[in-house]
Amino acid sequence: MTDERTGRAKLPRIGPLAVSEDAERCLVVDAADDEDWVARFDKSDEFPAREWADNMVSAYNQRLRSPQAGTAAARRAAPP
């Protein structure tokens, strides 16, 4: 995909994120499509995978709701 105005590659639009968890890992996924994951945190006794996934989701979703919607993430997630 290329932006006809700028000639640059278009980034995919991703809306709010969510966490999908199984016995081995926590995935950060597109809330509308849990098969479309953007980050994977493998579980172990030494690493708080769920906490990292929750923090990533919280930070991203907060930016989407921010009044400073001029951020790159907000522009990608905004409807055309």
PyMOL Python script that loads the backbone (N, CA, C, O; Angstrom):
from pymol import cmd

cmd.read_pdbstr("""\
ATOM      1  N   MET A   1       0.838  -1.179   0.000  1.00  0.00           N
ATOM      2  CA  MET A   1       0.000   0.000   0.000  1.00  0.00           C
ATOM      3  C   MET A   1       0.881   1.240   0.000  1.00  0.00           C
ATOM      4  O   MET A   1       1.860   1.321   0.742  1.00  0.00           O
ATOM      5  N   THR A   2       0.528   2.191  -0.829  1.00  0.00           N
ATOM      6  CA  THR A   2       1.260   3.442  -0.890  1.00  0.00           C
ATOM      7  C   THR A   2       0.277   4.601  -0.819  1.00  0.00           C
ATOM      8  O   THR A   2      -0.784   4.566  -1.441  1.00  0.00           O
ATOM      9  N   ASP A   3       0.637   5.624  -0.058  1.00  0.00           N
ATOM     10  CA  ASP A   3      -0.163   6.839   0.030  1.00  0.00           C
ATOM     11  C   ASP A   3       0.052   7.616  -1.257  1.00  0.00           C
ATOM     12  O   ASP A   3       1.179   7.996  -1.574  1.00  0.00           O
ATOM     13  N   GLU A   4      -1.018   7.854  -1.996  1.00  0.00           N
ATOM     14  CA  GLU A   4      -0.894   8.538  -3.280  1.00  0.00           C
ATOM     15  C   GLU A   4      -0.406   9.974  -3.121  1.00  0.00           C
ATOM     16  O   GLU A   4       0.272  10.499  -4.005  1.00  0.00           O
ATOM     17  N   ARG A   5      -0.746  10.614  -2.000  1.00  0.00           N
ATOM     18  CA  ARG A   5      -0.318  11.990  -1.767  1.00  0.00           C
ATOM     19  C   ARG A   5       1.179  12.100  -1.534  1.00  0.00           C
ATOM     20  O   ARG A   5       1.843  12.961  -2.111  1.00  0.00           O
ATOM     21  N   THR A   6       1.703  11.233  -0.694  1.00  0.00           N
ATOM     22  CA  THR A   6       3.102  11.368  -0.271  1.00  0.00           C
ATOM     23  C   THR A   6       4.046  10.383  -0.960  1.00  0.00           C
ATOM     24  O   THR A   6       5.260  10.589  -0.970  1.00  0.00           O
ATOM     25  N   GLY A   7       3.500   9.328  -1.528  1.00  0.00           N
ATOM     26  CA  GLY A   7       4.332   8.296  -2.134  1.00  0.00           C
ATOM     27  C   GLY A   7       4.958   7.360  -1.123  1.00  0.00           C
ATOM     28  O   GLY A   7       5.717   6.465  -1.492  1.00  0.00           O
ATOM     29  N   ARG A   8       4.645   7.559   0.165  1.00  0.00           N
ATOM     30  CA  ARG A   8       5.191   6.712   1.226  1.00  0.00           C
ATOM     31  C   ARG A   8       4.295   5.504   1.455  1.00  0.00           C
ATOM     32  O   ARG A   8       3.111   5.501   1.118  1.00  0.00           O
ATOM     33  N   ALA A   9       4.897   4.489   2.035  1.00  0.00           N
ATOM     34  CA  ALA A   9       4.132   3.296   2.388  1.00  0.00           C
ATOM     35  C   ALA A   9       3.108   3.636   3.455  1.00  0.00           C
ATOM     36  O   ALA A   9       3.415   4.354   4.407  1.00  0.00           O
ATOM     37  N   LYS A  10       1.896   3.127   3.303  1.00  0.00           N
ATOM     38  CA  LYS A  10       0.853   3.325   4.313  1.00  0.00           C
ATOM     39  C   LYS A  10       1.034   2.302   5.419  1.00  0.00           C
ATOM     40  O   LYS A  10       1.367   1.145   5.163  1.00  0.00           O
ATOM     41  N   LEU A  11       0.814   2.736   6.641  1.00  0.00           N
ATOM     42  CA  LEU A  11       0.835   1.812   7.768  1.00  0.00           C
ATOM     43  C   LEU A  11      -0.576   1.264   7.960  1.00  0.00           C
ATOM     44  O   LEU A  11      -1.555   1.975   7.734  1.00  0.00           O
ATOM     45  N   PRO A  12      -0.685   0.016   8.373  1.00  0.00           N
ATOM     46  CA  PRO A  12      -2.023  -0.539   8.593  1.00  0.00           C
ATOM     47  C   PRO A  12      -2.726   0.196   9.725  1.00  0.00           C
ATOM     48  O   PRO A  12      -2.081   0.670  10.660  1.00  0.00           O
ATOM     49  N   ARG A  13      -4.030   0.287   9.640  1.00  0.00           N
ATOM     50  CA  ARG A  13      -4.821   0.915  10.696  1.00  0.00           C
ATOM     51  C   ARG A  13      -5.115  -0.135  11.752  1.00  0.00           C
ATOM     52  O   ARG A  13      -5.700  -1.181  11.473  1.00  0.00           O
ATOM     53  N   ILE A  14      -4.699   0.168  12.956  1.00  0.00           N
ATOM     54  CA  ILE A  14      -4.970  -0.731  14.073  1.00  0.00           C
ATOM     55  C   ILE A  14      -5.757   0.054  15.101  1.00  0.00           C
ATOM     56  O   ILE A  14      -5.346   1.135  15.523  1.00  0.00           O
ATOM     57  N   GLY A  15      -6.888  -0.495  15.500  1.00  0.00           N
ATOM     58  CA  GLY A  15      -7.706   0.147  16.517  1.00  0.00           C
ATOM     59  C   GLY A  15      -7.223  -0.255  17.894  1.00  0.00           C
ATOM     60  O   GLY A  15      -6.045  -0.560  18.078  1.00  0.00           O
ATOM     61  N   PRO A  16      -8.114  -0.259  18.851  1.00  0.00           N
ATOM     62  CA  PRO A  16      -7.726  -0.632  20.211  1.00  0.00           C
ATOM     63  C   PRO A  16      -7.098  -2.029  20.250  1.00  0.00           C
ATOM     64  O   PRO A  16      -7.420  -2.905  19.447  1.00  0.00           O
ATOM     65  N   LEU A  17      -6.201  -2.199  21.205  1.00  0.00           N
ATOM     66  CA  LEU A  17      -5.539  -3.486  21.397  1.00  0.00           C
ATOM     67  C   LEU A  17      -6.161  -4.209  22.590  1.00  0.00           C
ATOM     68  O   LEU A  17      -6.847  -3.602  23.413  1.00  0.00           O
ATOM     69  N   ALA A  18      -5.911  -5.509  22.666  1.00  0.00           N
ATOM     70  CA  ALA A  18      -6.378  -6.349  23.771  1.00  0.00           C
ATOM     71  C   ALA A  18      -5.309  -7.404  24.043  1.00  0.00           C
ATOM     72  O   ALA A  18      -4.366  -7.556  23.266  1.00  0.00           O
ATOM     73  N   VAL A  19      -5.460  -8.127  25.145  1.00  0.00           N
ATOM     74  CA  VAL A  19      -4.539  -9.208  25.485  1.00  0.00           C
ATOM     75  C   VAL A  19      -5.251 -10.538  25.273  1.00  0.00           C
ATOM     76  O   VAL A  19      -6.383 -10.731  25.714  1.00  0.00           O
ATOM     77  N   SER A  20      -4.567 -11.448  24.590  1.00  0.00           N
ATOM     78  CA  SER A  20      -5.035 -12.821  24.417  1.00  0.00           C
ATOM     79  C   SER A  20      -4.002 -13.710  25.096  1.00  0.00           C
ATOM     80  O   SER A  20      -2.807 -13.606  24.817  1.00  0.00           O
ATOM     81  N   GLU A  21      -4.457 -14.574  25.980  1.00  0.00           N
ATOM     82  CA  GLU A  21      -3.526 -15.346  26.800  1.00  0.00           C
ATOM     83  C   GLU A  21      -3.816 -16.832  26.705  1.00  0.00           C
ATOM     84  O   GLU A  21      -4.972 -17.255  26.680  1.00  0.00           O
ATOM     85  N   ASP A  22      -2.743 -17.625  26.650  1.00  0.00           N
ATOM     86  CA  ASP A  22      -2.883 -19.071  26.789  1.00  0.00           C
ATOM     87  C   ASP A  22      -1.858 -19.546  27.816  1.00  0.00           C
ATOM     88  O   ASP A  22      -1.255 -18.724  28.505  1.00  0.00           O
ATOM     89  N   ALA A  23      -1.658 -20.821  27.928  1.00  0.00           N
ATOM     90  CA  ALA A  23      -0.786 -21.369  28.973  1.00  0.00           C
ATOM     91  C   ALA A  23       0.684 -20.977  28.794  1.00  0.00           C
ATOM     92  O   ALA A  23       1.434 -20.941  29.770  1.00  0.00           O
ATOM     93  N   GLU A  24       1.104 -20.681  27.552  1.00  0.00           N
ATOM     94  CA  GLU A  24       2.516 -20.437  27.281  1.00  0.00           C
ATOM     95  C   GLU A  24       2.884 -18.987  27.022  1.00  0.00           C
ATOM     96  O   GLU A  24       4.050 -18.617  27.154  1.00  0.00           O
ATOM     97  N   ARG A  25       1.905 -18.151  26.653  1.00  0.00           N
ATOM     98  CA  ARG A  25       2.244 -16.789  26.235  1.00  0.00           C
ATOM     99  C   ARG A  25       1.063 -15.838  26.381  1.00  0.00           C
ATOM    100  O   ARG A  25      -0.089 -16.249  26.520  1.00  0.00           O
ATOM    101  N   CYS A  26       1.391 -14.564  26.344  1.00  0.00           N
ATOM    102  CA  CYS A  26       0.395 -13.492  26.267  1.00  0.00           C
ATOM    103  C   CYS A  26       0.642 -12.761  24.956  1.00  0.00           C
ATOM    104  O   CYS A  26       1.761 -12.338  24.667  1.00  0.00           O
ATOM    105  N   LEU A  27      -0.403 -12.621  24.178  1.00  0.00           N
ATOM    106  CA  LEU A  27      -0.301 -11.895  22.920  1.00  0.00           C
ATOM    107  C   LEU A  27      -1.028 -10.567  23.046  1.00  0.00           C
ATOM    108  O   LEU A  27      -2.099 -10.491  23.647  1.00  0.00           O
ATOM    109  N   VAL A  28      -0.443  -9.523  22.478  1.00  0.00           N
ATOM    110  CA  VAL A  28      -1.132  -8.249  22.328  1.00  0.00           C
ATOM    111  C   VAL A  28      -1.728  -8.287  20.927  1.00  0.00           C
ATOM    112  O   VAL A  28      -1.011  -8.415  19.935  1.00  0.00           O
ATOM    113  N   VAL A  29      -3.056  -8.173  20.863  1.00  0.00           N
ATOM    114  CA  VAL A  29      -3.769  -8.375  19.608  1.00  0.00           C
ATOM    115  C   VAL A  29      -4.638  -7.173  19.264  1.00  0.00           C
ATOM    116  O   VAL A  29      -4.965  -6.355  20.125  1.00  0.00           O
ATOM    117  N   ASP A  30      -5.002  -7.083  17.998  1.00  0.00           N
ATOM    118  CA  ASP A  30      -6.016  -6.120  17.567  1.00  0.00           C
ATOM    119  C   ASP A  30      -7.315  -6.560  18.223  1.00  0.00           C
ATOM    120  O   ASP A  30      -7.728  -7.707  18.055  1.00  0.00           O
ATOM    121  N   ALA A  31      -7.966  -5.671  18.968  1.00  0.00           N
ATOM    122  CA  ALA A  31      -9.184  -6.038  19.702  1.00  0.00           C
ATOM    123  C   ALA A  31     -10.277  -6.555  18.779  1.00  0.00           C
ATOM    124  O   ALA A  31     -11.139  -7.319  19.213  1.00  0.00           O
ATOM    125  N   ALA A  32     -10.255  -6.152  17.514  1.00  0.00           N
ATOM    126  CA  ALA A  32     -11.273  -6.596  16.563  1.00  0.00           C
ATOM    127  C   ALA A  32     -10.928  -7.930  15.899  1.00  0.00           C
ATOM    128  O   ALA A  32     -11.774  -8.536  15.242  1.00  0.00           O
ATOM    129  N   ASP A  33      -9.682  -8.387  16.073  1.00  0.00           N
ATOM    130  CA  ASP A  33      -9.251  -9.621  15.409  1.00  0.00           C
ATOM    131  C   ASP A  33      -8.127 -10.258  16.218  1.00  0.00           C
ATOM    132  O   ASP A  33      -6.958  -9.919  16.030  1.00  0.00           O
ATOM    133  N   ASP A  34      -8.471 -11.179  17.117  1.00  0.00           N
ATOM    134  CA  ASP A  34      -7.445 -11.734  18.007  1.00  0.00           C
ATOM    135  C   ASP A  34      -6.461 -12.663  17.307  1.00  0.00           C
ATOM    136  O   ASP A  34      -5.533 -13.164  17.942  1.00  0.00           O
ATOM    137  N   GLU A  35      -6.647 -12.901  16.013  1.00  0.00           N
ATOM    138  CA  GLU A  35      -5.653 -13.642  15.236  1.00  0.00           C
ATOM    139  C   GLU A  35      -4.534 -12.721  14.747  1.00  0.00           C
ATOM    140  O   GLU A  35      -3.479 -13.192  14.323  1.00  0.00           O
ATOM    141  N   ASP A  36      -4.765 -11.416  14.807  1.00  0.00           N
ATOM    142  CA  ASP A  36      -3.810 -10.420  14.331  1.00  0.00           C
ATOM    143  C   ASP A  36      -3.050  -9.861  15.524  1.00  0.00           C
ATOM    144  O   ASP A  36      -3.472  -8.873  16.125  1.00  0.00           O
ATOM    145  N   TRP A  37      -1.925 -10.492  15.871  1.00  0.00           N
ATOM    146  CA  TRP A  37      -1.187 -10.046  17.049  1.00  0.00           C
ATOM    147  C   TRP A  37      -0.016  -9.168  16.647  1.00  0.00           C
ATOM    148  O   TRP A  37       0.554  -9.304  15.564  1.00  0.00           O
ATOM    149  N   VAL A  38       0.328  -8.251  17.568  1.00  0.00           N
ATOM    150  CA  VAL A  38       1.397  -7.299  17.311  1.00  0.00           C
ATOM    151  C   VAL A  38       2.587  -7.477  18.248  1.00  0.00           C
ATOM    152  O   VAL A  38       3.672  -6.966  17.969  1.00  0.00           O
ATOM    153  N   ALA A  39       2.402  -8.188  19.346  1.00  0.00           N
ATOM    154  CA  ALA A  39       3.509  -8.466  20.275  1.00  0.00           C
ATOM    155  C   ALA A  39       3.231  -9.771  21.002  1.00  0.00           C
ATOM    156  O   ALA A  39       2.081 -10.127  21.263  1.00  0.00           O
ATOM    157  N   ARG A  40       4.307 -10.474  21.323  1.00  0.00           N
ATOM    158  CA  ARG A  40       4.202 -11.759  22.020  1.00  0.00           C
ATOM    159  C   ARG A  40       5.133 -11.741  23.225  1.00  0.00           C
ATOM    160  O   ARG A  40       6.312 -11.406  23.113  1.00  0.00           O
ATOM    161  N   PHE A  41       4.587 -12.104  24.370  1.00  0.00           N
ATOM    162  CA  PHE A  41       5.370 -12.195  25.596  1.00  0.00           C
ATOM    163  C   PHE A  41       5.256 -13.624  26.116  1.00  0.00           C
ATOM    164  O   PHE A  41       4.190 -14.046  26.565  1.00  0.00           O
ATOM    165  N   ASP A  42       6.361 -14.368  26.054  1.00  0.00           N
ATOM    166  CA  ASP A  42       6.366 -15.740  26.542  1.00  0.00           C
ATOM    167  C   ASP A  42       6.385 -15.750  28.067  1.00  0.00           C
ATOM    168  O   ASP A  42       7.101 -14.974  28.701  1.00  0.00           O
ATOM    169  N   LYS A  43       5.594 -16.631  28.633  1.00  0.00           N
ATOM    170  CA  LYS A  43       5.514 -16.738  30.092  1.00  0.00           C
ATOM    171  C   LYS A  43       6.705 -17.517  30.636  1.00  0.00           C
ATOM    172  O   LYS A  43       7.173 -18.480  30.028  1.00  0.00           O
ATOM    173  N   SER A  44       7.181 -17.077  31.791  1.00  0.00           N
ATOM    174  CA  SER A  44       8.199 -17.820  32.529  1.00  0.00           C
ATOM    175  C   SER A  44       8.145 -17.343  33.974  1.00  0.00           C
ATOM    176  O   SER A  44       7.517 -16.328  34.278  1.00  0.00           O
ATOM    177  N   ASP A  45       8.796 -18.068  34.845  1.00  0.00           N
ATOM    178  CA  ASP A  45       8.839 -17.669  36.260  1.00  0.00           C
ATOM    179  C   ASP A  45       9.613 -16.362  36.451  1.00  0.00           C
ATOM    180  O   ASP A  45       9.383 -15.638  37.420  1.00  0.00           O
ATOM    181  N   GLU A  46      10.525 -16.063  35.529  1.00  0.00           N
ATOM    182  CA  GLU A  46      11.369 -14.877  35.661  1.00  0.00           C
ATOM    183  C   GLU A  46      10.820 -13.646  34.945  1.00  0.00           C
ATOM    184  O   GLU A  46      11.399 -12.565  35.059  1.00  0.00           O
ATOM    185  N   PHE A  47       9.714 -13.786  34.208  1.00  0.00           N
ATOM    186  CA  PHE A  47       9.217 -12.667  33.401  1.00  0.00           C
ATOM    187  C   PHE A  47       7.709 -12.523  33.546  1.00  0.00           C
ATOM    188  O   PHE A  47       6.971 -13.480  33.312  1.00  0.00           O
ATOM    189  N   PRO A  48       7.240 -11.332  33.932  1.00  0.00           N
ATOM    190  CA  PRO A  48       5.802 -11.100  34.107  1.00  0.00           C
ATOM    191  C   PRO A  48       5.111 -10.775  32.772  1.00  0.00           C
ATOM    192  O   PRO A  48       4.780  -9.621  32.499  1.00  0.00           O
ATOM    193  N   ALA A  49       4.904 -11.794  31.961  1.00  0.00           N
ATOM    194  CA  ALA A  49       4.377 -11.603  30.607  1.00  0.00           C
ATOM    195  C   ALA A  49       3.029 -10.886  30.601  1.00  0.00           C
ATOM    196  O   ALA A  49       2.825  -9.967  29.808  1.00  0.00           O
ATOM    197  N   ARG A  50       2.109 -11.292  31.474  1.00  0.00           N
ATOM    198  CA  ARG A  50       0.786 -10.672  31.484  1.00  0.00           C
ATOM    199  C   ARG A  50       0.885  -9.182  31.837  1.00  0.00           C
ATOM    200  O   ARG A  50       0.199  -8.352  31.242  1.00  0.00           O
ATOM    201  N   GLU A  51       1.732  -8.856  32.794  1.00  0.00           N
ATOM    202  CA  GLU A  51       1.897  -7.454  33.188  1.00  0.00           C
ATOM    203  C   GLU A  51       2.422  -6.614  32.025  1.00  0.00           C
ATOM    204  O   GLU A  51       1.939  -5.505  31.793  1.00  0.00           O
ATOM    205  N   TRP A  52       3.394  -7.130  31.302  1.00  0.00           N
ATOM    206  CA  TRP A  52       3.946  -6.396  30.163  1.00  0.00           C
ATOM    207  C   TRP A  52       2.894  -6.226  29.071  1.00  0.00           C
ATOM    208  O   TRP A  52       2.769  -5.148  28.490  1.00  0.00           O
ATOM    209  N   ALA A  53       2.141  -7.279  28.792  1.00  0.00           N
ATOM    210  CA  ALA A  53       1.097  -7.198  27.768  1.00  0.00           C
ATOM    211  C   ALA A  53       0.019  -6.195  28.182  1.00  0.00           C
ATOM    212  O   ALA A  53      -0.408  -5.368  27.376  1.00  0.00           O
ATOM    213  N   ASP A  54      -0.418  -6.271  29.438  1.00  0.00           N
ATOM    214  CA  ASP A  54      -1.435  -5.332  29.928  1.00  0.00           C
ATOM    215  C   ASP A  54      -0.943  -3.887  29.847  1.00  0.00           C
ATOM    216  O   ASP A  54      -1.696  -2.997  29.452  1.00  0.00           O
ATOM    217  N   ASN A  55       0.311  -3.651  30.216  1.00  0.00           N
ATOM    218  CA  ASN A  55       0.867  -2.296  30.162  1.00  0.00           C
ATOM    219  C   ASN A  55       0.943  -1.771  28.733  1.00  0.00           C
ATOM    220  O   ASN A  55       0.651  -0.601  28.484  1.00  0.00           O
ATOM    221  N   MET A  56       1.331  -2.626  27.797  1.00  0.00           N
ATOM    222  CA  MET A  56       1.406  -2.214  26.398  1.00  0.00           C
ATOM    223  C   MET A  56       0.019  -1.842  25.877  1.00  0.00           C
ATOM    224  O   MET A  56      -0.149  -0.815  25.219  1.00  0.00           O
ATOM    225  N   VAL A  57      -0.970  -2.679  26.175  1.00  0.00           N
ATOM    226  CA  VAL A  57      -2.349  -2.424  25.743  1.00  0.00           C
ATOM    227  C   VAL A  57      -2.862  -1.124  26.359  1.00  0.00           C
ATOM    228  O   VAL A  57      -3.465  -0.300  25.671  1.00  0.00           O
ATOM    229  N   SER A  58      -2.623  -0.947  27.640  1.00  0.00           N
ATOM    230  CA  SER A  58      -3.096   0.246  28.330  1.00  0.00           C
ATOM    231  C   SER A  58      -2.486   1.516  27.737  1.00  0.00           C
ATOM    232  O   SER A  58      -3.200   2.484  27.477  1.00  0.00           O
ATOM    233  N   ALA A  59      -1.183   1.515  27.526  1.00  0.00           N
ATOM    234  CA  ALA A  59      -0.506   2.699  26.979  1.00  0.00           C
ATOM    235  C   ALA A  59      -1.003   3.021  25.576  1.00  0.00           C
ATOM    236  O   ALA A  59      -1.281   4.180  25.269  1.00  0.00           O
ATOM    237  N   TYR A  60      -1.118   2.011  24.724  1.00  0.00           N
ATOM    238  CA  TYR A  60      -1.564   2.232  23.343  1.00  0.00           C
ATOM    239  C   TYR A  60      -3.005   2.729  23.309  1.00  0.00           C
ATOM    240  O   TYR A  60      -3.317   3.705  22.627  1.00  0.00           O
ATOM    241  N   ASN A  61      -3.880   2.053  24.046  1.00  0.00           N
ATOM    242  CA  ASN A  61      -5.291   2.439  24.027  1.00  0.00           C
ATOM    243  C   ASN A  61      -5.497   3.829  24.624  1.00  0.00           C
ATOM    244  O   ASN A  61      -6.367   4.575  24.175  1.00  0.00           O
ATOM    245  N   GLN A  62      -4.709   4.174  25.622  1.00  0.00           N
ATOM    246  CA  GLN A  62      -4.805   5.516  26.205  1.00  0.00           C
ATOM    247  C   GLN A  62      -4.428   6.569  25.171  1.00  0.00           C
ATOM    248  O   GLN A  62      -5.067   7.618  25.093  1.00  0.00           O
ATOM    249  N   ARG A  63      -3.415   6.304  24.391  1.00  0.00           N
ATOM    250  CA  ARG A  63      -3.023   7.246  23.335  1.00  0.00           C
ATOM    251  C   ARG A  63      -4.121   7.405  22.298  1.00  0.00           C
ATOM    252  O   ARG A  63      -4.332   8.504  21.786  1.00  0.00           O
ATOM    253  N   LEU A  64      -4.823   6.324  21.981  1.00  0.00           N
ATOM    254  CA  LEU A  64      -5.915   6.419  21.007  1.00  0.00           C
ATOM    255  C   LEU A  64      -7.025   7.333  21.507  1.00  0.00           C
ATOM    256  O   LEU A  64      -7.666   8.028  20.719  1.00  0.00           O
ATOM    257  N   ARG A  65      -7.254   7.329  22.829  1.00  0.00           N
ATOM    258  CA  ARG A  65      -8.327   8.148  23.414  1.00  0.00           C
ATOM    259  C   ARG A  65      -7.866   9.554  23.766  1.00  0.00           C
ATOM    260  O   ARG A  65      -8.674  10.389  24.172  1.00  0.00           O
ATOM    261  N   SER A  66      -6.582   9.819  23.614  1.00  0.00           N
ATOM    262  CA  SER A  66      -6.004  11.085  24.029  1.00  0.00           C
ATOM    263  C   SER A  66      -6.526  12.242  23.183  1.00  0.00           C
ATOM    264  O   SER A  66      -6.768  12.086  21.986  1.00  0.00           O
ATOM    265  N   PRO A  67      -6.701  13.419  23.821  1.00  0.00           N
ATOM    266  CA  PRO A  67      -7.079  14.590  23.035  1.00  0.00           C
ATOM    267  C   PRO A  67      -5.967  15.014  22.071  1.00  0.00           C
ATOM    268  O   PRO A  67      -6.215  15.757  21.121  1.00  0.00           O
ATOM    269  N   GLN A  68      -4.756  14.543  22.317  1.00  0.00           N
ATOM    270  CA  GLN A  68      -3.662  14.812  21.387  1.00  0.00           C
ATOM    271  C   GLN A  68      -3.639  13.728  20.334  1.00  0.00           C
ATOM    272  O   GLN A  68      -2.663  12.989  20.207  1.00  0.00           O
ATOM    273  N   ALA A  69      -4.711  13.636  19.586  1.00  0.00           N
ATOM    274  CA  ALA A  69      -4.862  12.565  18.608  1.00  0.00           C
ATOM    275  C   ALA A  69      -3.967  12.742  17.405  1.00  0.00           C
ATOM    276  O   ALA A  69      -4.119  12.043  16.403  1.00  0.00           O
ATOM    277  N   GLY A  70      -3.035  13.674  17.497  1.00  0.00           N
ATOM    278  CA  GLY A  70      -2.094  13.882  16.401  1.00  0.00           C
ATOM    279  C   GLY A  70      -0.935  12.903  16.442  1.00  0.00           C
ATOM    280  O   GLY A  70      -0.053  12.954  15.584  1.00  0.00           O
ATOM    281  N   THR A  71      -0.920  12.014  17.423  1.00  0.00           N
ATOM    282  CA  THR A  71       0.163  11.038  17.480  1.00  0.00           C
ATOM    283  C   THR A  71       0.054  10.081  16.310  1.00  0.00           C
ATOM    284  O   THR A  71      -1.028   9.895  15.754  1.00  0.00           O
ATOM    285  N   ALA A  72       1.149   9.485  15.941  1.00  0.00           N
ATOM    286  CA  ALA A  72       1.157   8.561  14.804  1.00  0.00           C
ATOM    287  C   ALA A  72       0.181   7.407  15.020  1.00  0.00           C
ATOM    288  O   ALA A  72      -0.530   7.014  14.095  1.00  0.00           O
ATOM    289  N   ALA A  73       0.142   6.862  16.239  1.00  0.00           N
ATOM    290  CA  ALA A  73      -0.762   5.742  16.507  1.00  0.00           C
ATOM    291  C   ALA A  73      -2.217   6.166  16.344  1.00  0.00           C
ATOM    292  O   ALA A  73      -3.022   5.417  15.790  1.00  0.00           O
ATOM    293  N   ALA A  74      -2.557   7.353  16.820  1.00  0.00           N
ATOM    294  CA  ALA A  74      -3.937   7.822  16.707  1.00  0.00           C
ATOM    295  C   ALA A  74      -4.301   8.085  15.251  1.00  0.00           C
ATOM    296  O   ALA A  74      -5.420   7.792  14.829  1.00  0.00           O
ATOM    297  N   ARG A  75      -3.373   8.630  14.486  1.00  0.00           N
ATOM    298  CA  ARG A  75      -3.672   8.882  13.061  1.00  0.00           C
ATOM    299  C   ARG A  75      -3.899   7.583  12.318  1.00  0.00           C
ATOM    300  O   ARG A  75      -4.777   7.510  11.459  1.00  0.00           O
ATOM    301  N   ARG A  76      -3.111   6.540  12.636  1.00  0.00           N
ATOM    302  CA  ARG A  76      -3.289   5.250  11.953  1.00  0.00           C
ATOM    303  C   ARG A  76      -4.611   4.614  12.324  1.00  0.00           C
ATOM    304  O   ARG A  76      -5.234   3.952  11.493  1.00  0.00           O
ATOM    305  N   ALA A  77      -5.049   4.801  13.549  1.00  0.00           N
ATOM    306  CA  ALA A  77      -6.267   4.142  14.018  1.00  0.00           C
ATOM    307  C   ALA A  77      -7.528   4.919  13.685  1.00  0.00           C
ATOM    308  O   ALA A  77      -8.628   4.370  13.758  1.00  0.00           O
ATOM    309  N   ALA A  78      -7.388   6.185  13.320  1.00  0.00           N
ATOM    310  CA  ALA A  78      -8.570   7.011  13.041  1.00  0.00           C
ATOM    311  C   ALA A  78      -9.240   6.552  11.751  1.00  0.00           C
ATOM    312  O   ALA A  78      -8.558   6.161  10.805  1.00  0.00           O
ATOM    313  N   PRO A  79     -10.557   6.596  11.706  1.00  0.00           N
ATOM    314  CA  PRO A  79     -11.244   6.232  10.461  1.00  0.00           C
ATOM    315  C   PRO A  79     -10.868   7.200   9.336  1.00  0.00           C
ATOM    316  O   PRO A  79     -10.573   8.366   9.595  1.00  0.00           O
ATOM    317  N   PRO A  80     -10.877   6.725   8.104  1.00  0.00           N
ATOM    318  CA  PRO A  80     -10.495   7.609   6.978  1.00  0.00           C
ATOM    319  C   PRO A  80     -11.502   8.736   6.787  1.00  0.00           C
ATOM    320  O   PRO A  80     -11.339   9.566   5.893  1.00  0.00           O
TER     321      PRO A  80
END
""", "prot")
cmd.dss("prot")
cmd.show_as("cartoon", "prot")
cmd.util.cbc("prot")
cmd.orient("prot")
